[in-house]
């Protein structure tokens, strides 16, 4: 597996953000965002993992960096559950690595954009068993959130920031809102915010991310 991009802070690290890119992107995609945020969070390490490159069914089998295969887009996303679980396990290994280095669990944040956001939602609420600082879910959805699933009681304390573009035609706003509603329905302290943008990240959104991180780090 390709090693993650690790951005060390200017001061000794006492917090960490693990940030996953979207389908077809790479670990450098959010490097400029991490560098910008580190100006305000000078003791926060940013870890930007790289998804494996593998055939993606909805790309007609063309290989692309992907956290899991998408088998169909409609009527609802059909995914390769085993690959999603494996990606979640890789995130858990990164969390454990930070704990082993002395970073407190409450100062570890999971973040992800699009498919990466789906992985961190799945990891934080359905796979990880323990404390964390929170989950940032950008322009994403909850492929494993459903009526037959409930979040374990300890994970319901984990705050979530769910952000979405109202013009997003890749992961539509209703998909993101459904994930947020699931979190709220399970008692998770989640926030939902939208922006007049497509499948992207905006400056206004980055301001809200920084404010949310400031409350926790």
C-alpha positions in Angstrom: 0.0 0.0 0.0 1.2 3.5 -0.8 2.4 5.4 2.2 0.2 8.3 3.3 1.3 11.9 2.9 2.1 13.2 6.4 2.3 17.0 7.0 4.1 17.6 10.3 3.2 20.8 12.1 5.7 23.6 13.1 5.3 22.7 16.7 5.3 19.3 18.4 2.1 17.5 17.4 -0.6 17.1 20.0 -3.5 16.6 17.6 -4.1 14.8 14.2 -6.5 15.1 11.3 -6.7 12.0 9.1 -8.2 13.2 5.8 -9.3 10.9 2.9 -9.6 12.0 -0.7 -12.4 11.1 -3.1 -12.8 8.6 -5.9 -10.2 9.1 -8.6 -8.1 11.6 -6.7 -4.9 11.0 -4.7 -3.3 11.8 -1.4 -2.1 15.2 -2.7 -5.6 16.4 -3.4 -6.1 18.0 0.0 -2.5 18.9 0.7 -3.1 22.7 0.0 -6.1 22.6 2.3 -4.1 20.9 5.1 -1.2 23.4 4.6 -3.7 26.3 4.9 -5.3 24.9 8.0 -1.9 24.3 9.6 -1.3 28.0 9.7 -4.0 28.2 12.4 -3.4 24.7 13.9 0.3 24.8 14.4 0.5 21.6 16.5 -1.8 19.5 14.4 -0.4 16.7 12.2 -2.3 16.0 8.9 -2.3 12.5 7.5 -3.5 12.2 3.9 -3.8 8.5 3.0 -3.8 7.1 -0.6 -6.6 4.8 -1.8 -5.5 1.7 -3.8 -5.8 1.8 -7.5 -8.2 -0.9 -8.8 -10.9 -1.4 -11.4 -14.1 0.6 -10.8 -17.2 -0.9 -12.2 -19.1 2.4 -12.8 -16.0 3.6 -14.7 -16.5 0.6 -17.1 -13.8 -1.3 -15.2 -11.1 1.4 -15.7 -8.6 1.4 -12.8 -8.7 4.4 -10.5 -7.8 5.3 -6.9 -10.8 4.1 -4.9 -11.5 3.2 -1.3 -14.1 0.7 -2.6 -15.7 -0.4 -5.9 -19.0 1.2 -6.9 -21.0 -1.5 -8.7 -24.0 0.7 -9.6 -25.1 4.3 -9.2 -28.9 3.8 -9.1 -31.4 3.4 -7.6 -28.9 3.5 -4.7 -25.2 3.2 -4.7 -24.2 -0.5 -4.7 -20.8 -1.0 -3.3 -18.2 -3.7 -2.5 -18.7 -4.0 1.3 -15.5 -6.0 1.8 -13.4 -3.3 0.2 -15.1 -0.6 2.3 -14.4 -2.6 5.5 -10.7 -3.0 4.4 -10.4 0.7 3.9 -12.0 1.3 7.3 -9.4 -1.1 8.8 -6.6 1.0 7.2 -8.0 4.1 8.8 -8.2 2.3 12.2 -4.6 1.4 11.8 -3.7 5.0 11.3 -5.7 6.0 14.4 -3.9 3.4 16.4 -0.6 4.6 15.1 -1.4 8.1 16.4 -2.5 6.8 19.8 0.8 4.8 20.0 2.6 8.1 19.4 0.9 9.7 22.3 -1.9 11.7 20.6 -5.0 11.6 22.7 -8.1 10.0 21.1 -10.2 13.1 21.6 -7.7 15.1 19.6 -7.9 12.8 16.5 -10.3 13.9 13.8 -11.4 11.9 10.8 -12.2 13.8 7.6 -13.2 12.7 4.1 -14.4 14.1 0.8 -17.0 12.2 -1.3 -16.0 8.5 -1.2 -13.4 9.3 1.4 -16.2 10.8 3.5 -18.2 7.6 3.2 -15.2 5.7 4.6 -14.8 7.9 7.6 -18.5 7.8 8.4 -18.5 4.1 8.3 -15.2 3.9 10.3 -16.1 6.4 13.0 -19.6 5.2 13.7 -19.8 1.6 12.8 -16.3 0.1 12.9 -14.2 2.1 15.5 -14.8 1.3 19.1 -13.6 4.2 21.2 -13.3 7.9 21.6 -12.3 10.3 18.8 -12.5 14.1 18.4 -15.1 14.0 15.6 -15.8 13.3 12.0 -16.0 15.7 9.1 -18.0 14.5 6.2 -17.7 16.6 3.0 -19.9 16.1 0.0 -20.6 12.5 0.9 -23.1 9.9 1.9 -23.5 7.0 4.3 -23.6 3.8 2.2 -23.8 1.6 5.3 -26.4 3.7 7.1 -29.8 2.2 7.0 -33.0 1.1 8.8 -31.4 -2.2 9.9 -28.3 -0.5 11.3 -27.8 1.4 14.6 -24.8 3.2 15.9 -23.4 1.7 19.1 -24.0 3.8 22.2 -20.4 4.8 22.8 -20.0 6.1 19.2 -23.1 8.3 19.5 -21.0 10.8 21.5 -18.8 11.4 18.4 -19.6 14.8 16.9 -20.1 15.1 13.1 -19.8 18.0 10.7 -21.7 17.3 7.5 -21.1 19.8 4.6 -22.6 19.7 1.1 -23.0 21.7 -2.0 -26.5 22.4 -3.1 -25.5 22.1 -6.8 -23.7 18.8 -6.3 -24.7 16.4 -9.1 -22.1 13.7 -8.2 -23.3 13.0 -4.7 -26.6 14.8 -4.5 -27.5 16.9 -1.5 -30.3 14.5 -0.5 -27.8 11.7 -0.1 -25.8 13.8 2.3 -28.9 14.9 4.1 -30.0 11.3 4.5 -26.7 10.4 6.2 -27.0 13.5 8.5 -30.6 12.5 9.4 -29.4 9.0 10.2 -26.8 10.4 12.6 -29.3 12.7 14.3 -31.8 9.8 14.5 -29.1 7.9 16.4 -28.5 10.7 18.9 -25.2 11.9 17.3 -24.4 15.6 17.8 -24.2 16.4 14.1 -24.3 19.7 12.2 -25.5 20.1 8.6 -24.5 23.0 6.4 -24.9 23.6 2.7 -23.1 25.9 0.2 -24.0 27.2 -3.3 -21.4 25.0 -5.0 -21.0 21.7 -6.9 -18.9 18.7 -6.0 -16.0 20.7 -4.6 -14.7 22.7 -1.6 -15.3 26.4 -1.1 -13.6 29.1 0.9 -16.7 29.6 3.0 -16.8 25.9 3.8 -13.1 26.0 4.8 -13.9 28.8 7.2 -16.6 26.6 8.8 -14.2 23.7 9.0 -11.6 25.8 10.8 -14.2 27.1 13.3 -15.4 23.5 14.0 -11.8 22.3 14.4 -11.0 25.2 16.7 -13.8 24.1 19.1 -12.2 20.6 19.3 -8.5 21.2 19.0 
